[in-house]
């Protein structure tokens, strides 16, 4: 990945990657785009698209494990709680000098600040879900999710 990840860059990604509308078919398409790309590069990942209070797409590729499903759940919880990508959360906590798992008020069994989950944001800023990937290093999980969303948005 050539772009240096900064808090400003991650916030700009969130501002740029917003939806006019999102429905079940869109969730399936986004998940499928990410799955196809992950299969092309033989990435051992699991993929989840979560919206409207439920999982709308889930897939696991060879080499992924049940742990990846748990990581995605925790990343998604972070996005839905904080309103930002889990990559942003991780960099923000790292910048403050205290990682998420060191926060007394956050249960590390339910949340994580590792990259790989990105909010499904409407143009008005409403968060209706998250797209998550687990199985690669944080920044690669994040990049794969953003790639999938960026492939879908021009189709709207």
MARRO-123995 format. One record per residue: residue number from 1; z, y, x of N, C-alpha, C, O in turn. Coordinates in steps of 0.001 Angstrom, whole numbers, always signed. Atoms other than C-alpha are relative to their C-alpha. Layout:
MARRO-123995
R  num      npz      npy      npx     capz     capy     capx      cpz      cpy      cpx      opz      opy      opx
R  NUM        Z        Y        X        Z        Y        X        Z        Y        X        Z        Y        X
...
END
This chain:
MARRO-123995
R  num      npz      npy      npx     capz     capy     capx      cpz      cpy      cpx      opz      opy      opx
R    1       +0    -1167     +850       +0       +0       +0       +0    +1221     +889     +863    +1350    +1758
R    2     +150    -1130     -904    -1091    +3245    +1599     +859    +1196     -393    +1217    +1994     +474
R    3     -778    -1142     +469     +883    +5732     -525    +1484     -204     +334    +2064    -1250      +42
R    4    -1439      +31     -248    +4403    +6523     +674     +699     +271    -1332     +389    +1243    -2022
R    5     -703     -167    +1264    +6731    +6108    -2265    +1137     +988     +158    +2068     +776     +936
R    6    -1058     -995      +68    +8833    +9175    -2930     +412     +128    -1464     -302     -324    -2360
R    7     -422     -213    +1380   +10808   +10127    -6008    -1038     +828     -755    -1336     +549    -1916
R    8    +1007     -860     +635    +8219   +12826    -6740    -1252     -789     -351    -1803     -631    -1440
R    9    +1191     +814     +251    +5328   +10380    -6430     +230     -954    -1163     -642    -1112    -2018
R   10     -309     +942    +1072    +7033    +7847    -8705      +95     +715    -1350     -345     +177    -2366
R   11      -41     -776    +1244    +7735   +10538   -11317    -1406     +396     -436    -1711     +398    -1628
R   12    +1390     -338     +326    +4086   +11606   -11118     -720    -1205     -588    -1510    -1056    -1521
R   13     +590    +1220     +576    +3036    +7994   -11755     +410     -150    -1463     -415     -467    -2320
R   14     -490     +130    +1373    +5210    +7945   -14862     -638    +1035     -911     -929     +739    -2070
R   15     +642    -1042     +803    +3709   +11222   -16077    -1469     -326     -259    -1997      -14    -1326
R   16    +1427     +303      +85     +163    +9974   -15460     -294    -1237     -843    -1328    -1295    -1509
R   17     +257    +1292     +653     +480    +6481   -16938     +699      -77    -1355    +1675     -805    -1538
R   18     -559      -49    +1360    +1202    +7233   -20598    -1062     -375    -1021    -2260     -201     -798
R   19     +866     +558    +1025     -260    +5788   -23750      -80     +906    -1220     +905    +1529    -1615
R   20     +159     -639    +1316    -1692    +7396   -26876     +719     -859    -1032    +1527     -366    -1819
R   21     -638     +979     +883     -640    +4278   -28772     +117    -1303     +778     -526    -1496    +1810
R   22     -126    +1324     -604     +424     +785   -27901     +302     -977    -1107    +1142     -709    -1966
R   23     -256    +1030     +997     +302    -2358   -29993      +51    -1360     +688      -51    -1451    +1912
R   24     -142    +1344     -542     +652    -6107   -29550    -1231     -419     +796    -1111    -1053    +1844
R   25    +1234     +352     -716    -2992    -6524   -28536      -77     +700    +1351     -506     +103    +2338
R   26       +3     -738    -1268    -2659    -3824   -25870     +945     -662    +1003     +620     -786    +2183
R   27     -968     +670     -875     +422    -5578   -24469     -615    -1267     +582     -457    -1546    +1770
R   28     +630    +1235     -459    -1520    -8847   -24258    -1097     +307    +1020    -1228     -391    +2025
R   29    +1074     -374     -929    -4469    -7130   -22570     +571     +415    +1351      +75      -21    +2389
R   30     -629     -446    -1259    -2247    -5442   -19960     +546    -1204     +760     +308    -1347    +1959
R   31     -535    +1204     -641     -442    -8704   -19248    -1106     -863     +581     -979    -1383    +1690
R   32    +1124     +815     -470    -3755   -10533   -18945     -684     +601    +1217    -1074     -127    +2130
R   33     +596     -665    -1168    -5183    -7957   -16535     +833     -267    +1251     +301     -593    +2312
R   34     -896     +229    -1143    -2148    -8308   -14285      -36    -1468     +409      -68    -1783    +1598
R   35      +31    +1429     -318    -2209   -12095   -14534    -1279     -363     +739    -1240    -1083    +1737
R   36    +1272     +300     -657    -5905   -12259   -13627       -8     +509    +1443     -462     -191    +2349
R   37      -48     -565    -1356    -5367    -9976   -10618     +944     -815     +882     +613    -1117    +2029
R   38     -962     +791     -770    -2306   -11934    -9485     -587    -1359     +369     -383    -1841    +1483
R   39     +633    +1298     -281    -4252   -15209    -9762    -1071     +148    +1082    -1204     -723    +1941
R   40    +1043     -244    -1007    -7125   -13729    -7708     +575      +57    +1411      -44     -414    +2365
R   41     -608     -157    -1328    -4752   -12933    -4849    +1054    -1069     +283    +1784     -979    +1270
R   42     -962    +1101     -130    -2658   -16117    -5305    +1438     +497     +141    +2208       -6     +959
R   43    -1359     -544      -13     +481   -14083    -5961     +927     -909     -806     +627    -1213    -1961
R   44     -930     +894     +693    +3450   -16323    -6884     +951     +778     -913    +2152     +848     -652
R   45     -776     -917     +819    +4635   -14046    -9682     +142     -481    -1436     -589    -1350    -1910
R   46     -133      +74    +1443    +5885   -13996   -13229     -256    +1410     -525      +32    +2401     +147
R   47     +408    -1276     +597    +4678   -11239   -15554     +555      +53    -1416     +531     -941    -2141
R   48     -522     -192    +1351    +6256    -9821   -18707     -421    +1367     -521     -359    +2365     +197
R   49     +191    -1266     +713    +5220    -7157   -21189     +952      -41    -1188     +878     -933    -2033
R   50    -1060      -65     +998    +8117    -6162   -23422     -145    +1314     -766     -212    +2384     -161
R   51      +62    -1208     +822    +7862    -3722   -26322     +529     -312    -1388     +543    -1465    -1819
R   52     -476     +141    +1380    +9294    -3146   -29774    +1144    -1012     -107    +1288    -1697    -1120
R   53    -1170     +863      +24   +12415    -5103   -28848     -269    -1473     +216     +590    -2311      -60
R   54     +305    +1415     -214   +10631    -8322   -27918    -1018     -189    +1118    -1757     +729    +1473
R   55     +988     +350    -1013    +8607   -10052   -25254    -1319     -267     -720    -1393    -1124    -1601
R   56    +1315     +154     +619    +4926    -9725   -26206     -956     -807     +861    -1940    -1353     +361
R   57     +831     +767     -927    +3429   -11374   -23117     +906     -483    +1115    +1726     +275    +1634
R   58     -686     +524    -1169    +4870   -13644   -20467     -883    -1068     +623    -1506    -1867      -76
R   59     +786     +991     -718    +3160   -15704   -17804     +646     -224    +1356    +1214     +689    +1955
R   60     -505     +346    -1327    +4211   -17503   -14656    -1111     -695     +766    -1728    -1634     +264
R   61    +1036     +585     -843    +1817   -18327   -11853     +611     -981     +983    +1814     -935    +1242
R   62     -513     +970     -971    +2117   -21172    -9346     +746     +697    +1143     +292    +1699    +1695
R   63     -838     -551    -1060    +4844   -20485    -6819    +1138     +850     -530    +2101    +1117     +189
R   64    -1107     -748     +596    +6988   -18457    -9201    +1073    -1002     -426     +826    -2206     -498
R   65    -1115     +861     +396   +10364   -19799   -10302     +703     +594    -1217     +396    +1709    -1640
R   66     -796     -495    +1125   +12793   -19454   -13193     +782    +1248     +398    +1066    +2090     -453
R   67     -697    -1207     -460   +14624   -16866   -11061     -830    +1252     -245     -278    +2319     -513
R   68     +851    -1171     +233   +11620   -14565   -11451     +152     +524    -1425      +91    +1733    -1650
R   69     -222     -434    +1380   +12191   -14503   -15213    +1289     +804     -109    +1352    +1806     -820
R   70    -1281     -709      +11   +15777   -13438   -14627     -129    +1369     +670     +402    +2361     +172
R   71     +227    -1285     -676   +14716   -10735   -12155     -742     +963     -919     -391    +2141     -983
R   72     +750     -874     +913   +12207    -9374   -14698     +905     +535    -1100     +820    +1713    -1449
R   73     -921     -442    +1056   +14880    -9228   -17394     +897    +1120     +507    +1088    +2126     -176
R   74     -893    -1007     -571   +17216    -7275   -15124     -756    +1284     +329     -237    +2380     +112
R   75     +818    -1189     -279   +14419    -4927   -13995     -322     +737    -1301     -215    +1961    -1379
R   76     +303     -610    +1300   +13397    -4352   -17622    +1217     +736     -556    +1096    +1863    -1036
R   77    -1217     -650     +487   +16989    -3592   -18601     +231    +1337     +696     +657    +2306      +68
R   78     -160    -1239     -763   +17099     -971   -15857     -943    +1069     -525     -532    +2209     -739
R   79     +982     -955     +518   +13917     +695   -17110     +434     +526    -1363     +400    +1733    -1601
R   80     -377     -422    +1344   +15131     +756   -20702    +1285     +824       -1    +1469    +1680     -867
R   81    -1248     -768      -81   +18549    +2099   -19668     -204    +1371     +624     +316    +2371     +127
R   82     +125    -1244     -763   +17456    +4759   -17181    -1234     +824     -364    -1295    +2017      -67
R   83    +1186     -736     +402   +14062    +5692   -18583    -1002     +248    +1108    -1890    +1089     +971
R   84     +905     -119    -1142   +12292    +5342   -15250     -303    -1396     +541     +365    -2373     +202
R   85     +332    +1284     -608   +10634    +2596   -13251    +1187     -506     +818    +2004     +274    +1306
R   86    -1074     +577     -815   +12967     +207   -11482     -179     +393    +1471     +798     +449    +2218
R   87     +258     -477    -1367   +11299    +1346    -8230     +612    +1389     +186    +1225    +1672    +1215
R   88     -611    -1334      -38   +12349    +4935    -9011    +1518     -136      +69    +2175     +542     +859
R   89    -1454     +194       -1   +15872    +3722    -9777     +483     -407    +1383    +1472     +129    +1882
R   90     -412     +467    -1324   +16066    +1896    -6447      -56    +1096    +1046     +882    +1260    +1826
R   91     +131    -1075     -984   +14788    +4818    -4396    +1000    +1112     -277    +1549    +1704     +652
R   92     -965    -1034     +366   +16987    +7246    -6301    +1409     -387     +447    +2128     +430    +1022
R   93    -1320     +462     -442   +20107    +5149    -5676      +74      -46    +1530    +1092     +326    +2113
R   94      +25      +55    -1466   +19094    +4599    -2040     +151    +1400     +593     +870    +1588    +1574
R   95      -74    -1385     -467   +18646    +8354    -1569    +1415     +549     -154    +1880    +1329     +678
R   96    -1368     -480     +232   +22111    +8972    -3028    +1013     -692     +915    +2159     -258    +1029
R   97     -888     +695     -931   +23572    +6496     -529     +805    -1120     -618    +1628    -1738      +57
R   98     -754    +1072     +644   +24908    +4034    -3056     -920     -761     -946    -1326     -231    -1980
R   99     +903     +833     +801   +22758    +1201    -4454     +621     -299    -1364    +1826     -151    -1568
R  100     -437     +262    +1365   +22965     +221    -8097    +1135    -1020      -55    +2087     -851     -817
R  101    -1036    +1039      +61   +25038    -2891    -7412    +1368     +497     +464    +2371     -190     +271
R  102    -1266     -581     -426   +27725     -630    -5915     +617     +911    -1061    +1746    +1376     -903
R  103     -505     -855    +1080   +28110    +1388    -9127     +991     -786     -848     +692    -1893    -1295
R  104    -1047     +692     +765   +31307     +475   -10956     -366     -203    -1460     +101    -1159    -2080
R  105     +280      +24    +1431   +29848    +1113   -14402    -1290     -749     -353    -1699     -755    -1514
R  106    +1233     +741     +258   +26688    -1003   -14035     +205    -1463     +392     +546    -1769    +1534
R  107     -160    +1441     -221   +26846    -4784   -14364    -1244     -525     +723    -2324     -575     +135
R  108    +1144     +449     -794   +24602    -6148   -11587     -602    -1310     -511    -1689    -1698      -82
R  109     +583    +1195     +615   +24109    -9333   -13619    -1009     +373    -1088    -1827     -455    -1491
R  110     +873     -466    +1073   +22286    -7254   -16250    -1069     +984     +467    -2075    +1172     -217
R  111     +891    -1048     -485   +20530    -4594   -14142     -269     -190    +1490     +548     -757    +2215
R  112     +306      -17    -1420   +18797    -4284   -10791     -908    +1179     +290    -1684    +1604     -566
R  113     +840    -1152     -368   +17149    -1437    -8940    -1103     -401     +976    -1514     +401    +1815
R  114    +1148     +449     -784   +14429    -3501    -7287    -1270     +319     -767    -1307     +199    -1991
R  115    +1257     -384     +629   +10875    -2398    -7977     -693    -1158     -685     -503    -2323     -335
R  116     +787    +1003     +674    +8573    -4202   -10336       -3     +118    -1509     -649     -680    -2188
R  117      +55     -237    +1439    +9227    -2863   -13826     -309    +1475     -224     +272    +2355     +411
R  118     +499    -1356     +245    +7490     +214   -15211      +64     +268    -1501     -279     -599    -2305
R  119     -144     -280    +1427    +8138    +1965   -18515    -1338     +114     -721    -2311     +639     -179
R  120    +1113     -254     +906    +5658    +1835   -21362     +347    +1292     -726    +1171    +1315    -1639
R  121     -295    -1340     +500    +5654    +5530   -22160    -1131     +495     -878    -2305     +365     -531
R  122     +991     -685     +812    +3895    +7281   -24995     -215    +1404     +562     +590    +1885    +1360
R  123     +316    -1362     -475    +2298   +10692   -24366    +1154     +959     -235    +1367    +1879     +554
R  124    -1121     -893     +310    +5331   +12335   -26003    +1257     -328     +804    +2284     +331     +639
R  125    -1131     +357     -845    +7650   +10633   -23482     +873    -1121     -526    +1773    -1582     +175
R  126     -801    +1092     +567    +9073    +7973   -25801     -251    -1288     +777    -1394    -1628    +1080
R  127      +95    +1281     -693    +9800    +4695   -24014      +52    -1099    -1056    +1021    -1216    -1807
R  128      +36    +1050    +1016    +8743    +1737   -26126      +99    -1387     +610      +63    -2390     -104
R  129     -112    +1299     -645    +9078    -1008   -23546     -199     +110    +1492      -35    +1178    +2082
R  130     +185      +47    -1448    +8335    -2078   -19997     -931    -1159     +350     -991    -2176     -340
R  131     +814    +1059     -591    +5871    -4096   -17958     +690     -380    +1301    +1031     +494    +2099
R  132     -753     +454    -1170    +7522    -6220   -15265     -722    -1129     +722    -1394    -1960     +111
R  133     +510    +1060     -865    +6450    -8411   -12363    +1108     -356     +977    +1846     +517    +1435
R  134     -963     +444     -999    +8635   -10489   -10071     -603    -1139     +810    -1255    -2033     +271
R  135     +448    +1068     -888    +7817   -12641    -7063     -477     +498    +1348     -555     -270    +2307
R  136     +453     -624    -1239    +6568   -10237    -4399    +1065     +981     +470    +2044    +1196     -245
R  137     -906    -1086     -373    +8384    -7568    -2382      -51    +1116    -1052    -1072    +1301    -1714
R  138     -144    -1013    +1053    +9566    -4710    -4635    -1199     +919     -128    -1721    +1111    -1227
R  139    +1090     -974      +81    +6837    -2250    -3738    -1311     -655     -428    -2154       -1    -1043
R  140    +1210     +711     +430    +4134    -4894    -4282      +70     -368    -1481     -934     -285    -2190
R  141     -182     +234    +1438    +5571    -5905    -7672     -325    +1284     -766    -1056    +1259    -1756
R  142     +224    -1302     +634    +5572    -2204    -8603    -1486     +338      -19    -2023     +729    -1055
R  143    +1417     -344     -106    +2010    -1670    -7380     -853     -846     -944    -1809     -338    -1531
R  144     +764     +877     +880     +721    -4655    -9356     +137     +438    -1463     -841     +435    -2211
R  145     -221     -482    +1364    +2280    -3366   -12578     -782    +1288     -242    -1488    +1406    -1244
R  146     +698    -1279     +175     +922     +159   -12089    -1512     -221       -9    -2230     +430     -768
R  147    +1426     +326       -9    -2498    -1297   -11253     -432     -480    -1384    -1440      -12    -1913
R  148     +355     +539    +1310    -2541    -3235   -14532      -44    +1064    -1075     -968    +1095    -1887
R  149      -30    -1082     +984    -1559     -216   -16602    -1185     +938     +217    -1828    +1368     -741
R  150    +1115     -912     -299    -4143    +1946   -14828    -1343     -604     -384    -2276     +136     -700
R  151    +1231     +663     +417    -6839     -629   -15611     -161      +62    -1519    -1282     +130    -2023
R  152      +55       -8    +1454    -5957     -581   -19298     -214    +1410     -581     -978    +1568    -1534
R  153       -4    -1334     +601    -5516    +3167   -19929    -1390     +567     -297    -1562    +1164    -1360
R  154    +1316     -544     +341    -9216    +4129   -19704     -636     -660    -1233    -1589     -122    -1795
R  155     +543     +715    +1170    -9886    +1619   -22521     +477     +605    -1311      -79     +312    -2370
R  156     -576     -551    +1249    -7815    +3611   -25020     -987     +912     -685     -685    +1465    -1743
END
